[in-house]
């Protein structure tokens, strides 16, 4: 299942509105098939893994991080039917699929065919891997990550607003990798006008994974900027089609607006070993008592990037959608 989860990460930011699923097929002690959801959502991970395994699928065990789909599509057959036809003996699944077209039907189809089904293996890890898809299913909006580059004294820019570069080369490269894992990226109107940011992915081999660009602005004229979409309020993220992962990169007012609306699911903090003094920090985010600030964020990852440090925090709320398996 760990291998299937790793494969799922290859599709993150490319598969919406389909989930980024990973699948591994094992026969005996050997892996005979690997698959992950392809760009645009097809082929599905199970279909790709079965195609690689061929006849070695018979009697094998399939590990998949999401319940195999039960609905047919003009783009391909149902994965639960493919597994039955391939003659697999056992299917190990991390999570049930909340999509109403499947939601337990895929599992039932496998069991009716005499296939052993094991559930909830690696469930927590699968929720994190497919958090964009699950957030869309549960809340009707994409998963939102806020990226901030900070000095040791908490500044996000000098007093004059300049912020290039707070972090070093390694941290900036990591930030470009994060861009490649999102379908859309957003900045505020002030950042757009002051910096005219490209917001593309400048990593060799990943240039084609630059996200769609959006600006938060109440000025309808801002939508005239070529290549940019506009939303007038944080709540408008629900209108983003084909977007399950949204990255917010600036500026301070935009970050505060999303934090005030409690629409940030993930914090990506890059800390540089520098002191700025008198620099700009986040404006008010609506807290009325310090007690409200505690317990809201859970550290999920932390590591060194050259001389800098990146910390990833997740909003402390359970992401769980109802399934019927």
C-alpha positions as CSV (number, residue, x, y, z in Angstrom):
1,X,0.0,0.0,0.0
2,X,2.9,2.3,0.7
3,X,4.0,1.8,-2.9
4,X,0.5,2.6,-4.2
5,X,0.4,5.8,-2.2
6,X,3.8,6.8,-3.6
7,X,2.5,6.2,-7.1
8,X,-0.6,8.3,-6.4
9,X,1.6,11.4,-5.8
10,X,2.6,11.3,-9.5
11,X,-0.8,12.3,-10.5
12,X,-1.4,15.1,-8.0
13,X,-2.4,18.3,-9.7
14,X,-3.1,16.5,-13.0
15,X,-6.2,14.3,-12.6
16,X,-9.0,16.6,-11.4
17,X,-12.0,16.2,-11.2
18,X,-10.9,12.5,-10.8
19,X,-8.9,11.5,-7.7
20,X,-5.1,10.8,-8.0
21,X,-5.1,7.1,-7.2
22,X,-2.2,4.7,-7.1
23,X,-2.4,0.9,-7.6
24,X,0.0,-2.1,-7.3
25,X,-0.7,-5.7,-8.2
26,X,1.3,-8.4,-6.5
27,X,1.5,-12.1,-7.5
28,X,3.3,-14.3,-5.1
29,X,6.3,-12.2,-3.8
30,X,6.6,-10.1,-7.0
31,X,5.1,-6.8,-8.1
32,X,3.6,-7.5,-11.6
33,X,1.7,-4.3,-12.2
34,X,1.9,-0.6,-11.3
35,X,-0.5,2.2,-12.1
36,X,-1.5,5.7,-11.3
37,X,-4.3,7.9,-12.6
38,X,-3.2,9.6,-15.8
39,X,-3.5,13.3,-16.7
40,X,-7.1,14.2,-17.3
41,X,-8.3,11.4,-15.1
42,X,-7.9,8.4,-17.5
43,X,-6.8,5.7,-17.6
44,X,-7.5,4.9,-14.0
45,X,-4.8,3.5,-11.8
46,X,-6.2,0.0,-11.7
47,X,-6.6,-0.2,-15.5
48,X,-3.0,0.9,-16.0
49,X,-1.7,-1.7,-13.4
50,X,-3.8,-4.5,-14.9
51,X,-2.6,-3.7,-18.4
52,X,1.0,-4.0,-17.2
53,X,0.4,-7.2,-15.3
54,X,-1.5,-8.9,-18.1
55,X,-2.1,-12.6,-17.4
56,X,-0.1,-12.4,-14.2
57,X,-3.1,-10.7,-12.6
58,X,-4.9,-14.0,-12.2
59,X,-4.8,-15.1,-8.6
60,X,-3.0,-11.9,-7.6
61,X,-3.6,-9.3,-4.9
62,X,-4.4,-5.7,-6.0
63,X,-3.5,-2.8,-3.6
64,X,-5.4,0.4,-4.4
65,X,-5.8,3.6,-2.4
66,X,-9.4,4.1,-3.4
67,X,-12.4,1.8,-4.0
68,X,-12.3,0.7,-7.7
69,X,-15.0,2.5,-9.6
70,X,-18.3,0.8,-10.5
71,X,-19.5,3.2,-13.2
72,X,-18.8,2.8,-16.9
73,X,-17.7,5.8,-19.0
74,X,-17.2,6.5,-22.7
75,X,-13.5,6.9,-21.7
76,X,-13.2,3.4,-20.2
77,X,-14.9,0.5,-18.4
78,X,-15.4,0.3,-14.7
79,X,-12.3,-0.8,-12.8
80,X,-14.2,-3.2,-10.6
81,X,-15.3,-5.1,-13.7
82,X,-11.7,-5.1,-15.0
83,X,-10.5,-6.6,-11.8
84,X,-13.2,-9.3,-11.9
85,X,-12.4,-10.1,-15.5
86,X,-8.6,-10.3,-14.8
87,X,-9.3,-12.9,-12.1
88,X,-7.6,-11.2,-9.2
89,X,-8.1,-13.1,-5.9
90,X,-7.9,-10.3,-3.4
91,X,-8.2,-6.5,-3.4
92,X,-6.8,-4.4,-0.5
93,X,-8.3,-0.9,-0.4
94,X,-7.4,2.1,1.7
95,X,-10.6,4.2,1.3
96,X,-14.2,3.8,0.1
97,X,-15.1,6.1,-2.8
98,X,-17.6,8.9,-1.8
99,X,-18.6,9.4,-5.4
100,X,-22.3,8.5,-5.6
101,X,-21.7,6.5,-8.8
102,X,-19.5,4.1,-6.9
103,X,-19.8,4.5,-3.1
104,X,-19.8,0.9,-2.0
105,X,-20.9,-0.6,-5.4
106,X,-17.4,-1.3,-6.5
107,X,-16.7,-3.3,-3.3
108,X,-20.0,-5.1,-3.6
109,X,-19.3,-6.1,-7.2
110,X,-15.9,-7.5,-6.2
111,X,-17.4,-9.6,-3.3
112,X,-20.2,-10.9,-5.4
113,X,-17.6,-12.2,-7.8
114,X,-15.9,-14.1,-5.0
115,X,-13.0,-11.7,-4.6
116,X,-11.7,-11.1,-1.0
117,X,-11.8,-7.4,-0.1
118,X,-9.8,-5.9,2.7
119,X,-10.6,-2.3,3.8
120,X,-9.0,0.6,5.6
121,X,-5.3,-0.3,5.0
122,X,-3.4,3.0,5.0
123,X,-6.6,5.0,5.3
124,X,-5.0,8.1,7.0
125,X,-2.2,8.3,4.4
126,X,-4.8,7.9,1.6
127,X,-6.9,10.8,2.9
128,X,-3.8,13.0,2.8
129,X,-2.8,11.8,-0.7
130,X,-6.2,12.4,-2.1
131,X,-7.1,15.4,0.1
132,X,-7.9,17.6,-2.9
133,X,-10.5,15.2,-4.3
134,X,-11.9,14.5,-0.8
135,X,-12.2,18.2,0.0
136,X,-14.1,18.8,-3.2
137,X,-16.5,15.9,-2.3
138,X,-17.0,17.0,1.3
139,X,-17.0,20.8,0.9
140,X,-17.5,21.6,-2.8
141,X,-14.2,23.4,-3.1
142,X,-10.5,22.7,-3.7
143,X,-8.0,22.0,-1.0
144,X,-6.2,25.3,-0.3
145,X,-2.5,25.7,0.6
146,X,-1.1,29.0,1.8
147,X,2.6,29.5,1.1
148,X,4.5,32.0,3.2
149,X,8.2,32.8,3.2
150,X,9.2,34.2,6.6
151,X,12.3,35.6,8.4
152,X,13.2,34.5,11.9
153,X,11.3,37.5,13.3
154,X,8.1,36.6,11.3
155,X,8.4,39.2,8.5
156,X,7.1,38.3,5.1
157,X,8.7,41.4,3.4
158,X,10.7,44.5,4.3
159,X,8.8,47.6,5.3
160,X,8.8,48.8,1.7
161,X,7.1,45.6,0.6
162,X,10.2,44.0,-1.1
163,X,10.5,40.2,-0.5
164,X,13.0,38.9,-3.1
165,X,14.6,36.8,-1.9
166,X,13.8,35.9,1.7
167,X,14.7,32.2,1.1
168,X,17.5,30.6,-0.7
169,X,17.8,28.6,-4.0
170,X,16.8,25.2,-2.5
171,X,13.6,26.5,-0.9
172,X,12.6,28.3,-4.1
173,X,13.1,25.1,-6.0
174,X,10.9,23.3,-3.5
175,X,8.2,26.0,-4.0
176,X,8.3,25.4,-7.7
177,X,7.7,21.7,-7.1
178,X,4.7,22.6,-5.0
179,X,3.4,24.7,-7.8
180,X,3.6,21.7,-10.1
181,X,1.3,19.8,-7.7
182,X,-1.5,22.3,-7.9
183,X,-4.0,23.0,-10.7
184,X,-4.4,26.7,-9.9
185,X,-2.4,29.4,-8.1
186,X,-3.7,32.7,-6.7
187,X,-2.3,36.1,-5.7
188,X,-3.9,39.3,-4.6
189,X,-4.3,42.3,-6.9
190,X,-1.5,44.2,-5.1
191,X,1.0,41.4,-5.8
192,X,-0.1,41.2,-9.4
193,X,0.3,44.9,-10.0
194,X,3.6,45.3,-8.1
195,X,5.4,42.2,-9.2
196,X,3.7,41.0,-12.4
197,X,4.6,37.4,-11.2
198,X,4.9,34.6,-13.8
199,X,3.9,32.0,-11.3
200,X,5.1,29.2,-13.6
201,X,7.1,26.1,-12.9
202,X,10.8,26.6,-13.7
203,X,12.1,23.1,-13.0
204,X,13.6,21.0,-15.7
205,X,11.1,18.5,-17.0
206,X,8.1,20.1,-15.2
207,X,7.6,23.2,-17.1
208,X,4.4,21.9,-18.6
209,X,2.8,21.6,-15.2
210,X,2.5,25.3,-14.5
211,X,-0.9,26.0,-12.7
212,X,-3.6,28.2,-14.0
213,X,-3.2,31.8,-12.7
214,X,-5.9,33.6,-10.6
215,X,-6.1,37.0,-8.9
216,X,-8.2,38.0,-5.9
217,X,-9.7,41.4,-6.8
218,X,-13.0,43.2,-6.4
219,X,-12.1,45.3,-9.5
220,X,-13.8,43.8,-12.6
221,X,-11.1,45.4,-14.7
222,X,-8.5,43.1,-13.3
223,X,-10.0,40.3,-15.4
224,X,-8.7,42.1,-18.5
225,X,-5.1,40.9,-17.7
226,X,-4.3,38.3,-20.3
227,X,-3.9,34.8,-19.0
228,X,-5.4,35.5,-15.6
229,X,-8.8,34.6,-14.1
230,X,-10.4,36.7,-11.4
231,X,-12.3,36.0,-8.3
232,X,-13.8,38.7,-6.1
233,X,-13.9,36.9,-2.7
234,X,-12.3,33.8,-1.1
235,X,-15.7,32.0,-1.3
236,X,-15.4,32.1,-5.1
237,X,-12.9,29.2,-5.1
238,X,-16.0,26.9,-5.2
239,X,-16.5,28.0,-8.8
240,X,-13.1,26.7,-10.0
241,X,-13.7,23.9,-12.4
242,X,-11.2,21.1,-12.7
243,X,-9.3,22.4,-9.7
244,X,-8.9,20.3,-6.6
245,X,-5.6,21.9,-5.3
246,X,-5.3,25.7,-5.0
247,X,-2.0,27.4,-4.0
248,X,-2.0,30.9,-2.6
249,X,1.3,32.7,-2.9
250,X,0.6,36.3,-2.0
251,X,0.2,38.9,-0.7
252,X,-0.4,39.6,3.0
253,X,-4.0,40.9,2.6
254,X,-5.0,37.9,0.4
255,X,-3.5,35.5,3.0
256,X,-5.4,37.2,5.8
257,X,-8.6,37.1,3.8
258,X,-8.5,33.3,3.4
259,X,-7.4,32.8,7.0
260,X,-10.2,34.9,8.3
261,X,-12.7,32.9,6.1
262,X,-11.1,29.7,7.5
263,X,-10.5,28.4,4.0
264,X,-6.8,27.4,4.5
265,X,-6.4,23.7,4.8
266,X,-2.6,23.5,4.6
267,X,0.2,25.9,5.6
268,X,3.5,25.8,3.7
269,X,6.0,27.9,5.7
270,X,9.6,28.5,4.5
271,X,11.7,30.0,7.3
272,X,15.0,31.7,6.4
273,X,17.8,32.3,9.0
274,X,17.6,36.1,8.6
275,X,16.3,39.0,10.7
276,X,14.6,41.9,8.9
277,X,13.4,44.1,11.7
278,X,10.4,46.4,11.1
279,X,9.2,44.2,8.3
280,X,5.7,43.5,7.2
281,X,3.7,40.7,8.9
282,X,0.2,39.3,8.4
283,X,-2.6,41.7,9.1
284,X,-5.5,40.9,11.4
285,X,-7.1,37.5,10.7
286,X,-10.1,37.9,13.0
287,X,-8.9,36.3,16.2
288,X,-10.7,37.8,19.3
289,X,-8.8,35.7,21.9
290,X,-5.4,34.0,21.9
291,X,-7.1,30.8,23.1
292,X,-8.7,30.6,19.6
293,X,-5.3,30.3,18.0
294,X,-4.2,27.2,19.8
295,X,-5.0,23.7,18.5
296,X,-5.9,24.9,15.0
297,X,-2.8,23.6,13.2
298,X,-1.0,20.3,13.3
299,X,2.6,19.9,12.1
300,X,2.7,17.3,9.3
301,X,6.2,17.7,8.0
302,X,9.4,19.6,8.6
303,X,12.8,19.5,6.9
304,X,15.9,21.5,6.0
305,X,16.3,23.0,2.5
306,X,19.8,24.3,2.3
307,X,20.1,27.0,4.9
308,X,16.3,27.3,5.2
309,X,13.6,25.2,6.8
310,X,10.2,24.2,5.5
311,X,7.3,23.3,7.8
312,X,4.0,21.9,6.6
313,X,0.9,22.3,8.8
314,X,-2.6,20.9,8.3
315,X,-5.8,22.5,9.6
316,X,-6.9,20.5,12.6
317,X,-10.3,19.4,11.3
318,X,-11.2,15.9,10.2
319,X,-11.6,15.4,6.5
320,X,-14.0,12.5,6.3
321,X,-16.8,12.0,3.8
322,X,-19.6,9.5,4.2
323,X,-19.3,6.2,2.4
324,X,-21.5,3.1,2.4
325,X,-19.3,0.1,2.2
